[in-house]
């Protein structure tokens, strides 16, 4: 390991970065478990594409040295949360630089670790991890960067002070003096605007430097803190003159804080932009639809196929548009190689005897009620009938519930119960401790990706984009990105209402439509019209993967948000 005294500024000062990107979680590497799910993985994909595109950016996040949590599931479906053991020194390098932040009147020392992301042309994007587990801090302060989204409101507020205030101070202390834009990936980093306001003494001056991306249309997803608690924690850094703009019912709203100080604000899908404008009237909220990093999510079999048939796809994912010219048998052969890898993994770990040739559906994401993970298994008799009369079905589930989301935990129990009791020729497995590595196998190896959010509660969703990069069609509620990406029977299928102005999903109507389409359209096409099925797979790559990627997304940020 390189000691801190051996670290040279030149190793992580890459020219003259112009953008600082703040995210509470960044899933930058499969072996660094400092992410919980979609938000963090998107942040990692974003920085990877920045490295590929030579975008002058640095990433800032928290260390979260015990990870989110390691998930076990017992035979009754009870989720058990354990600390995630990984050796920070194996992956990150410590820097000699420290900064301090004031929390409850105490100076808390923040140490900085870094990780380098190398692009396809060798361009380096540094990512800085903030750590308070430092000698000199008291025991509670040392714990503040141990657990991602851990603890109570006081703990979370302290974490957001470290990310926002500590992150801005760290960037400046490290020598980045020419930052033009501070990009907040969600409101967790919004306290950084107060550090900038302290420096510039002008709301307009701070606005010219701040970009804010909001990721949730769910009110509970916007962090709020009791104003008295916030005052006691952050002290005089919270100006009295802006309180009326950033508080409601005596609570500090982190999204409103970010909105107040940002010149450019965006949602992450066109529908999400509409919903966000209704949630926060009076603010101009634009839209840049999410994507995924193409290199990262294309499986090895398709990587080789694309190399042979579409040179330059790695540097320019729009080239995937020419996938229409790939022979369908080559598409199927690559898919079956990825599918065998997944089925072998499942059978070796769970001894369930899944079959390579059976129609296999995947559902993997955060387990929470609005995503309706149990909709697919909510009518076991109908599902059994389809499997026995149309063709055998296999279902692979995965995903974590937040430790305090008891309704989400109950859904996992319900899925495990269905797995044990559904009977017939249906095989169901629930993969524990879902992570990036498992996500890559799943999105590439299943035959159909299923997504059932209760609309309009899905801001974007990205797992279906990952499946599209591997020729796997999606079957989903028309919400988030799928409103833009779905062409019926060409790139996948919609579940439920097609009316864009319909505000809420109808569970019964969605259930009926889901089973009707599986029985009458999707599974018959898979078993009886393989040529057309592969044509749909090829369309997923050519139409969806060529657009819904972070290279396109970051080009839009550069043009619309950063250099304006």
C-alpha positions as CSV (number, residue, x, y, z in Angstrom):
1,X,0.0,0.0,0.0
2,X,1.2,3.5,-0.8
3,X,1.6,5.6,2.4
4,X,0.0,9.1,2.6
5,X,3.4,10.7,2.5
6,X,4.1,9.1,-0.9
7,X,1.0,10.4,-2.5
8,X,1.8,13.3,-4.9
9,X,-0.6,15.9,-6.0
10,X,0.1,15.2,-9.6
11,X,-1.5,11.7,-9.2
12,X,-4.9,13.1,-8.8
13,X,-4.8,16.6,-10.1
14,X,-5.9,15.9,-13.7
15,X,-5.3,19.1,-15.6
16,X,-7.8,21.7,-14.4
17,X,-11.1,20.1,-13.4
18,X,-14.1,22.4,-13.8
19,X,-16.9,20.3,-12.2
20,X,-17.2,18.8,-8.7
21,X,-19.8,16.0,-8.5
22,X,-21.3,15.2,-5.1
23,X,-23.2,12.0,-4.3
24,X,-23.9,10.4,-0.9
25,X,-23.1,7.0,-2.6
26,X,-21.0,6.2,-5.6
27,X,-20.9,2.6,-6.8
28,X,-17.6,2.9,-8.6
29,X,-16.3,-0.7,-8.2
30,X,-17.9,-4.1,-7.5
31,X,-15.5,-4.6,-4.6
32,X,-16.1,-1.3,-2.9
33,X,-19.6,-1.7,-1.3
34,X,-20.2,2.0,-0.6
35,X,-23.5,2.1,-2.4
36,X,-27.1,0.9,-1.8
37,X,-28.5,0.7,-5.3
38,X,-29.6,2.8,-8.3
39,X,-28.5,6.2,-7.1
40,X,-25.0,5.1,-6.3
41,X,-24.6,2.9,-9.3
42,X,-25.7,5.7,-11.6
43,X,-23.1,8.0,-9.9
44,X,-20.5,5.4,-10.7
45,X,-21.6,5.0,-14.3
46,X,-21.6,8.8,-14.6
47,X,-18.0,9.2,-13.5
48,X,-16.9,6.3,-15.7
49,X,-18.4,8.0,-18.8
50,X,-16.8,11.3,-17.7
51,X,-13.4,9.5,-17.8
52,X,-14.3,8.0,-21.3
53,X,-15.3,11.4,-22.6
54,X,-12.4,13.4,-21.0
55,X,-14.8,15.6,-19.0
56,X,-12.9,17.5,-16.4
57,X,-14.7,16.4,-13.2
58,X,-14.0,15.1,-9.7
59,X,-16.3,13.0,-7.6
60,X,-16.9,13.4,-3.9
61,X,-18.7,10.9,-1.6
62,X,-18.6,9.4,1.9
63,X,-16.4,6.4,2.8
64,X,-19.2,4.3,4.3
65,X,-16.5,1.9,5.5
66,X,-19.1,-0.7,6.7
67,X,-21.0,-0.4,3.5
68,X,-24.7,-0.3,3.2
69,X,-25.2,-3.7,4.7
70,X,-24.5,-7.4,3.9
71,X,-27.9,-9.1,3.4
72,X,-28.7,-12.6,4.5
73,X,-32.2,-14.1,4.2
74,X,-33.3,-17.0,6.4
75,X,-35.6,-19.8,5.5
76,X,-38.6,-17.8,6.6
77,X,-37.7,-14.8,4.4
78,X,-36.4,-12.7,7.3
79,X,-33.8,-10.2,6.1
80,X,-30.7,-10.1,8.3
81,X,-28.4,-7.1,8.1
82,X,-24.7,-7.4,8.8
83,X,-21.8,-5.0,8.5
84,X,-20.1,-5.3,5.1
85,X,-16.5,-6.3,5.6
86,X,-14.0,-4.9,3.2
87,X,-10.5,-3.6,3.6
88,X,-10.4,0.1,2.6
89,X,-6.6,0.1,2.2
90,X,-6.9,-2.6,-0.6
91,X,-8.8,-0.2,-2.9
92,X,-8.4,3.4,-1.8
93,X,-5.3,5.5,-1.1
94,X,-5.1,7.9,1.8
95,X,-4.1,11.5,1.3
96,X,-2.2,13.7,3.8
97,X,-4.9,16.4,3.5
98,X,-7.6,16.8,6.1
99,X,-10.4,19.4,6.6
100,X,-12.6,20.1,9.5
101,X,-16.4,20.7,9.8
102,X,-18.3,22.0,12.7
103,X,-21.0,19.8,14.1
104,X,-22.9,20.8,17.3
105,X,-20.1,23.3,18.0
106,X,-17.3,20.7,17.7
107,X,-14.6,20.6,15.1
108,X,-14.8,17.2,13.4
109,X,-11.7,16.1,11.4
110,X,-12.4,14.7,7.9
111,X,-9.7,12.5,6.3
112,X,-9.7,12.1,2.5
113,X,-9.1,8.8,0.5
114,X,-9.1,8.7,-3.3
115,X,-9.7,6.3,-6.1
116,X,-8.9,6.8,-9.8
117,X,-11.3,6.0,-12.7
118,X,-9.4,5.6,-15.9
119,X,-11.2,6.2,-19.2
120,X,-10.7,4.2,-22.4
121,X,-8.2,6.8,-23.6
122,X,-6.3,7.0,-20.3
123,X,-8.0,10.1,-18.9
124,X,-8.2,10.0,-15.1
125,X,-11.2,11.1,-13.0
126,X,-10.5,11.1,-9.3
127,X,-13.1,10.2,-6.7
128,X,-12.6,11.4,-3.1
129,X,-14.1,9.5,-0.1
130,X,-14.6,11.5,3.1
131,X,-13.8,9.7,6.4
132,X,-14.3,10.8,10.0
133,X,-12.9,7.7,11.6
134,X,-9.9,9.7,12.6
135,X,-7.9,9.9,15.8
136,X,-8.8,13.1,17.6
137,X,-12.6,12.8,16.9
138,X,-14.9,11.5,19.6
139,X,-16.5,8.1,19.3
140,X,-19.8,9.3,17.8
141,X,-18.1,11.5,15.3
142,X,-15.8,8.6,14.2
143,X,-18.9,6.6,13.4
144,X,-20.4,9.1,11.0
145,X,-18.9,7.7,7.9
146,X,-19.3,4.1,8.8
147,X,-22.8,3.3,7.6
148,X,-24.5,4.5,4.5
149,X,-27.9,5.9,5.3
150,X,-27.5,4.6,8.9
151,X,-28.7,5.9,12.2
152,X,-31.4,8.4,13.1
153,X,-32.1,11.9,11.7
154,X,-29.3,13.4,13.7
155,X,-26.8,10.9,12.3
156,X,-28.1,11.5,8.8
157,X,-28.0,15.3,9.2
158,X,-24.4,15.0,10.4
159,X,-23.5,12.9,7.3
160,X,-25.0,15.5,5.0
161,X,-22.9,18.2,6.7
162,X,-19.8,16.2,6.1
163,X,-20.7,15.5,2.5
164,X,-21.8,19.1,1.6
165,X,-19.7,21.4,3.8
166,X,-16.8,18.9,4.2
167,X,-16.9,18.0,0.5
168,X,-16.6,21.7,-0.7
169,X,-13.8,22.3,1.8
170,X,-12.0,19.2,0.7
171,X,-12.1,20.2,-3.0
172,X,-10.6,23.6,-2.2
173,X,-8.0,22.2,0.2
174,X,-6.9,19.7,-2.4
175,X,-6.0,22.6,-4.7
176,X,-9.0,22.7,-7.1
177,X,-9.3,26.4,-7.4
178,X,-11.0,26.6,-10.8
179,X,-14.3,24.7,-10.2
180,X,-17.0,26.3,-12.3
181,X,-19.9,23.9,-11.3
182,X,-20.8,22.1,-8.2
183,X,-23.2,19.3,-9.1
184,X,-25.4,17.9,-6.4
185,X,-26.6,14.3,-7.2
186,X,-29.7,14.5,-4.9
187,X,-30.2,16.9,-2.0
188,X,-27.9,15.1,0.4
189,X,-25.0,17.5,-0.5
190,X,-27.1,20.7,-0.4
191,X,-25.3,22.0,2.7
192,X,-22.3,22.6,0.4
193,X,-24.3,25.6,-1.0
194,X,-24.1,27.2,2.5
195,X,-20.3,26.9,2.5
196,X,-20.3,28.6,-0.9
197,X,-22.7,31.3,0.3
198,X,-20.4,32.0,3.2
199,X,-17.7,32.7,0.7
200,X,-19.6,34.7,-1.9
201,X,-22.2,36.4,0.3
202,X,-24.6,36.3,-2.7
203,X,-27.3,33.8,-3.6
204,X,-27.0,34.7,-7.3
205,X,-23.2,34.1,-7.2
206,X,-23.7,30.7,-5.7
207,X,-26.5,29.9,-8.2
208,X,-24.2,30.5,-11.1
209,X,-22.0,27.6,-9.8
210,X,-24.6,25.0,-8.8
211,X,-26.3,22.2,-10.6
212,X,-28.9,20.0,-8.9
213,X,-30.3,16.7,-10.0
214,X,-33.4,15.4,-8.2
215,X,-34.1,11.7,-8.3
216,X,-37.4,11.0,-6.6
217,X,-41.1,11.9,-7.1
218,X,-41.9,10.4,-3.7
219,X,-42.2,13.1,-0.9
220,X,-40.6,10.8,1.6
221,X,-37.5,10.6,-0.5
222,X,-36.7,14.3,0.0
223,X,-34.7,14.7,3.2
224,X,-36.2,17.0,5.9
225,X,-34.9,17.8,9.3
226,X,-36.4,19.6,12.3
227,X,-35.2,23.2,12.1
228,X,-34.1,23.4,15.7
229,X,-32.0,20.2,15.2
230,X,-30.5,21.7,12.0
231,X,-29.6,24.9,13.8
232,X,-28.0,23.1,16.7
233,X,-26.0,20.9,14.3
234,X,-24.8,23.4,11.7
235,X,-24.7,26.6,13.7
236,X,-24.3,30.0,12.1
237,X,-23.7,28.5,8.7
238,X,-27.5,28.5,8.2
239,X,-28.5,32.0,7.3
240,X,-31.7,33.3,8.9
241,X,-32.6,35.4,5.7
242,X,-33.2,32.3,3.6
243,X,-35.2,30.2,6.0
244,X,-38.6,31.1,4.5
245,X,-37.4,29.6,1.2
246,X,-36.0,26.4,2.5
247,X,-38.4,25.4,5.4
248,X,-42.0,24.2,5.7
249,X,-43.8,23.4,8.9
250,X,-40.6,24.3,10.8
251,X,-38.6,21.7,8.9
252,X,-35.5,22.2,6.8
253,X,-36.1,20.7,3.3
254,X,-32.8,19.7,1.6
255,X,-34.4,19.7,-1.8
256,X,-35.6,23.2,-1.4
257,X,-32.2,24.3,-0.2
258,X,-30.6,22.8,-3.4
259,X,-33.3,24.4,-5.5
260,X,-32.8,27.8,-4.0
261,X,-29.1,27.9,-4.8
262,X,-29.0,26.1,-8.2
263,X,-29.0,27.7,-11.6
264,X,-29.8,24.5,-13.4
265,X,-32.1,21.8,-12.0
266,X,-33.2,18.6,-13.7
267,X,-35.3,15.5,-13.2
268,X,-34.1,12.2,-14.6
269,X,-36.8,11.3,-17.1
270,X,-39.4,13.4,-19.0
271,X,-42.3,12.2,-16.8
272,X,-40.2,12.8,-13.7
273,X,-39.5,16.3,-14.8
274,X,-43.3,16.9,-15.1
275,X,-43.9,15.4,-11.6
276,X,-41.1,17.5,-10.1
277,X,-42.5,20.7,-11.5
278,X,-45.8,19.9,-9.8
279,X,-44.1,19.1,-6.5
280,X,-42.0,22.3,-6.5
281,X,-43.9,25.0,-8.4
282,X,-42.1,28.2,-9.2
283,X,-38.8,26.5,-10.1
284,X,-37.6,25.7,-13.6
285,X,-36.9,22.0,-13.6
286,X,-35.5,20.5,-16.8
287,X,-35.0,16.9,-17.8
288,X,-32.0,14.8,-18.7
289,X,-33.0,11.2,-18.9
290,X,-30.7,8.8,-17.1
291,X,-28.5,6.2,-18.8
292,X,-26.1,3.4,-17.9
293,X,-22.4,3.0,-18.7
294,X,-22.3,0.9,-21.8
295,X,-18.9,-0.7,-21.2
296,X,-19.7,-1.6,-17.7
297,X,-23.0,-3.3,-18.3
298,X,-22.4,-5.2,-21.6
299,X,-21.7,-8.8,-20.7
300,X,-18.6,-10.6,-21.9
301,X,-20.4,-12.6,-24.7
302,X,-22.0,-9.4,-26.1
303,X,-18.7,-7.5,-25.6
304,X,-17.0,-9.9,-28.0
305,X,-19.9,-9.8,-30.4
306,X,-19.9,-6.0,-30.5
307,X,-16.2,-5.9,-30.9
308,X,-16.5,-8.1,-34.0
309,X,-19.5,-6.5,-35.6
310,X,-19.5,-2.8,-34.4
311,X,-16.0,-1.4,-33.9
312,X,-15.9,1.8,-31.8
313,X,-19.0,0.9,-29.8
314,X,-17.1,1.4,-26.6
315,X,-16.1,5.0,-27.3
316,X,-19.4,5.9,-29.0
317,X,-22.4,3.8,-27.9
318,X,-24.5,5.4,-30.6
319,X,-22.8,2.9,-32.9
320,X,-25.0,0.3,-31.2
321,X,-27.7,1.5,-33.6
322,X,-26.1,-0.6,-36.2
323,X,-26.9,-3.8,-34.2
324,X,-29.8,-4.2,-36.7
325,X,-27.2,-5.6,-39.0
326,X,-26.0,-8.4,-36.7
327,X,-27.2,-11.9,-37.6
328,X,-30.0,-13.0,-35.2
329,X,-28.3,-16.4,-34.5
330,X,-25.2,-14.5,-33.2
331,X,-27.5,-12.5,-30.9
332,X,-29.1,-15.7,-29.6
333,X,-25.7,-17.4,-29.1
334,X,-24.4,-14.5,-27.0
335,X,-27.5,-14.4,-25.0
336,X,-27.5,-18.2,-24.2
337,X,-23.8,-17.9,-23.1
338,X,-24.8,-15.2,-20.6
339,X,-27.9,-17.1,-19.6
340,X,-25.9,-20.3,-18.9
341,X,-23.5,-18.2,-16.7
342,X,-26.5,-17.0,-14.6
343,X,-28.3,-20.3,-14.4
344,X,-25.0,-22.1,-13.3
345,X,-24.5,-19.4,-10.6
346,X,-28.0,-19.9,-9.3
347,X,-27.9,-23.7,-9.4
348,X,-24.5,-23.8,-7.7
349,X,-25.5,-21.4,-4.9
350,X,-29.1,-22.6,-4.3
351,X,-29.3,-26.1,-5.7
352,X,-32.6,-25.4,-7.4
353,X,-32.2,-27.1,-10.7
354,X,-33.1,-24.3,-13.1
355,X,-33.0,-25.1,-16.8
356,X,-31.1,-23.3,-19.5
357,X,-34.0,-23.5,-22.0
358,X,-36.9,-22.4,-19.7
359,X,-38.4,-18.9,-20.0
360,X,-36.7,-16.9,-17.2
361,X,-37.8,-13.6,-15.8
362,X,-35.7,-11.3,-13.6
363,X,-36.9,-8.8,-10.9
364,X,-34.1,-7.2,-8.9
365,X,-34.1,-3.8,-7.2
366,X,-34.8,-2.2,-3.9
367,X,-37.6,-4.0,-2.2
368,X,-40.2,-1.5,-1.2
369,X,-44.0,-1.4,-1.6
370,X,-44.3,1.2,-4.4
371,X,-42.2,-1.0,-6.7
372,X,-44.7,-3.9,-6.1
373,X,-42.2,-6.8,-6.2
374,X,-44.9,-9.3,-5.4
375,X,-47.2,-8.3,-8.3
376,X,-45.7,-11.0,-10.5
377,X,-46.5,-13.8,-8.0
378,X,-49.7,-12.3,-6.6
379,X,-51.9,-14.9,-8.4
380,X,-50.1,-18.2,-8.0
381,X,-52.9,-20.3,-9.7
382,X,-52.8,-18.1,-12.8
383,X,-49.0,-18.2,-12.9
384,X,-49.1,-22.0,-12.5
385,X,-51.7,-22.3,-15.3
386,X,-49.5,-20.2,-17.7
387,X,-46.4,-22.3,-16.9
388,X,-48.2,-25.6,-17.4
389,X,-50.2,-24.7,-20.6
390,X,-47.9,-22.2,-22.5
391,X,-44.4,-23.1,-21.3
392,X,-42.4,-23.5,-18.1
393,X,-41.4,-20.4,-16.2
394,X,-38.5,-19.6,-14.0
395,X,-38.3,-16.4,-11.8
396,X,-35.1,-14.9,-10.3
397,X,-35.6,-12.3,-7.6
398,X,-33.0,-10.1,-5.8
399,X,-32.8,-6.9,-3.9
400,X,-32.4,-5.4,-0.4
401,X,-35.0,-3.6,1.7
402,X,-33.9,-0.7,3.8
403,X,-33.3,-1.8,7.4
404,X,-36.2,0.4,8.5
405,X,-38.5,-0.4,5.6
406,X,-40.6,-3.1,7.4
407,X,-43.2,-3.2,4.6
408,X,-40.3,-3.9,2.2
409,X,-39.0,-6.7,4.4
410,X,-42.5,-8.2,4.5
411,X,-42.5,-8.3,0.7
412,X,-39.3,-10.4,0.8
413,X,-41.1,-12.8,3.2
414,X,-44.0,-13.0,0.8
415,X,-41.7,-13.8,-2.1
416,X,-39.9,-16.5,-0.1
417,X,-43.3,-18.0,0.9
418,X,-44.4,-18.1,-2.7
419,X,-41.1,-19.7,-3.7
420,X,-41.8,-22.5,-1.1
421,X,-45.4,-23.0,-1.9
422,X,-46.2,-22.1,-5.5
423,X,-45.7,-25.7,-6.8
424,X,-46.1,-26.9,-10.3
425,X,-43.2,-26.6,-12.7
426,X,-42.3,-23.0,-11.7
427,X,-38.9,-22.5,-10.1
428,X,-38.3,-19.3,-8.1
429,X,-35.1,-18.2,-6.4
430,X,-34.3,-15.2,-4.3
431,X,-30.6,-14.2,-4.6
432,X,-29.3,-12.7,-1.3
433,X,-27.0,-9.7,-1.1
434,X,-27.8,-8.2,-4.5
435,X,-24.8,-6.1,-5.7
436,X,-23.2,-4.9,-9.0
437,X,-21.7,-8.3,-9.8
438,X,-25.0,-10.1,-9.4
439,X,-26.8,-7.3,-11.2
440,X,-24.5,-7.7,-14.2
441,X,-25.3,-11.4,-14.4
442,X,-29.0,-11.0,-13.9
443,X,-29.6,-8.2,-16.4
444,X,-27.7,-10.1,-19.1
445,X,-28.8,-13.6,-18.3
446,X,-32.6,-13.6,-17.9
447,X,-35.0,-13.7,-20.9
448,X,-37.3,-10.9,-19.7
449,X,-36.7,-8.0,-17.3
450,X,-39.8,-7.2,-15.2
451,X,-40.5,-3.9,-13.5
452,X,-43.7,-3.0,-11.8
453,X,-43.5,0.4,-10.1
454,X,-46.8,2.1,-9.0
455,X,-46.9,5.1,-11.3
456,X,-45.9,7.9,-11.1
457,X,-43.4,6.9,-8.3
458,X,-40.5,5.7,-10.5
459,X,-38.3,8.6,-11.3
460,X,-36.3,6.8,-14.0
461,X,-35.2,3.3,-13.3
462,X,-32.0,2.1,-14.9
463,X,-32.0,-1.7,-14.6
464,X,-34.1,-2.2,-17.8
465,X,-31.5,-0.1,-19.6
466,X,-28.8,-2.5,-18.5
467,X,-30.9,-5.4,-19.7
468,X,-31.4,-3.7,-23.1
469,X,-27.6,-3.5,-23.5
470,X,-27.6,-7.3,-23.5
471,X,-30.6,-7.7,-25.8
472,X,-33.0,-8.5,-22.9
473,X,-36.5,-6.9,-23.4
474,X,-38.3,-5.2,-20.5
475,X,-41.9,-5.7,-19.4
476,X,-42.8,-2.7,-17.2
477,X,-45.3,-0.2,-16.0
478,X,-45.2,2.9,-18.2
479,X,-43.3,5.1,-15.8
480,X,-39.9,6.6,-15.6
481,X,-37.6,6.0,-18.6
482,X,-39.9,3.3,-20.0
483,X,-42.4,5.9,-21.3
484,X,-39.6,7.0,-23.6
485,X,-38.0,3.6,-24.3
486,X,-40.9,1.3,-24.9
487,X,-42.1,0.5,-28.4
488,X,-44.7,-2.2,-27.9
489,X,-43.6,-5.6,-29.1
490,X,-40.4,-4.0,-30.5
491,X,-38.3,-3.2,-27.4
492,X,-40.6,-4.8,-24.9
493,X,-44.1,-4.5,-23.4
494,X,-46.1,-2.2,-21.2
495,X,-48.0,-3.3,-18.1
496,X,-51.3,-1.6,-17.4
497,X,-52.6,1.8,-18.6
498,X,-51.1,3.5,-21.6
499,X,-52.7,6.8,-20.7
500,X,-49.9,9.3,-19.8
501,X,-52.3,11.5,-17.8
502,X,-53.5,8.7,-15.5
503,X,-52.1,9.6,-12.1
504,X,-52.0,6.3,-10.2
505,X,-51.6,2.6,-11.0
506,X,-54.6,0.3,-10.5
507,X,-53.1,-2.9,-8.9
508,X,-56.0,-5.2,-10.1
509,X,-55.9,-3.9,-13.7
510,X,-52.1,-4.1,-13.8
511,X,-52.2,-7.7,-12.4
512,X,-54.7,-8.8,-15.1
513,X,-52.7,-7.1,-17.9
514,X,-49.4,-8.6,-16.7
515,X,-50.8,-12.1,-16.7
516,X,-52.8,-11.7,-19.9
517,X,-49.7,-10.5,-21.8
518,X,-47.5,-13.2,-20.4
519,X,-50.0,-15.9,-21.4
520,X,-51.1,-14.6,-24.8
521,X,-48.2,-12.5,-26.1
522,X,-44.8,-12.8,-24.5
523,X,-44.3,-16.4,-23.5
524,X,-45.8,-17.8,-26.7
525,X,-43.5,-15.5,-28.7
526,X,-40.5,-16.8,-26.7
527,X,-41.4,-20.5,-27.2
528,X,-43.1,-20.5,-30.6
529,X,-41.7,-17.6,-32.6
530,X,-38.0,-17.5,-31.7
531,X,-37.1,-15.6,-34.8
532,X,-39.3,-12.7,-33.9
533,X,-38.2,-12.9,-30.2
534,X,-34.6,-12.4,-31.3
535,X,-35.7,-9.6,-33.5
536,X,-37.1,-7.9,-30.4
537,X,-33.8,-8.6,-28.6
538,X,-31.8,-7.0,-31.4
539,X,-34.1,-3.9,-31.3
540,X,-33.4,-3.4,-27.6
541,X,-29.8,-3.0,-28.4
542,X,-30.2,-0.9,-31.5
543,X,-32.9,1.4,-30.2
544,X,-32.6,1.6,-26.4
545,X,-29.0,0.8,-25.6
546,X,-27.8,3.3,-28.3
547,X,-29.6,6.1,-26.5
548,X,-30.1,5.2,-22.8
549,X,-26.4,5.4,-21.9
550,X,-24.4,7.7,-19.7
551,X,-22.2,8.9,-22.6
552,X,-25.3,10.5,-24.1
553,X,-26.5,11.6,-20.7
554,X,-23.2,13.4,-19.8
555,X,-23.0,15.1,-23.2
556,X,-26.4,16.6,-22.4
557,X,-25.1,17.7,-18.9
558,X,-22.1,19.3,-20.5
559,X,-24.2,21.2,-23.1
560,X,-27.2,22.1,-20.9
561,X,-25.9,22.3,-17.3
562,X,-22.1,22.7,-17.0
563,X,-20.8,25.0,-19.7
564,X,-23.6,27.5,-20.1
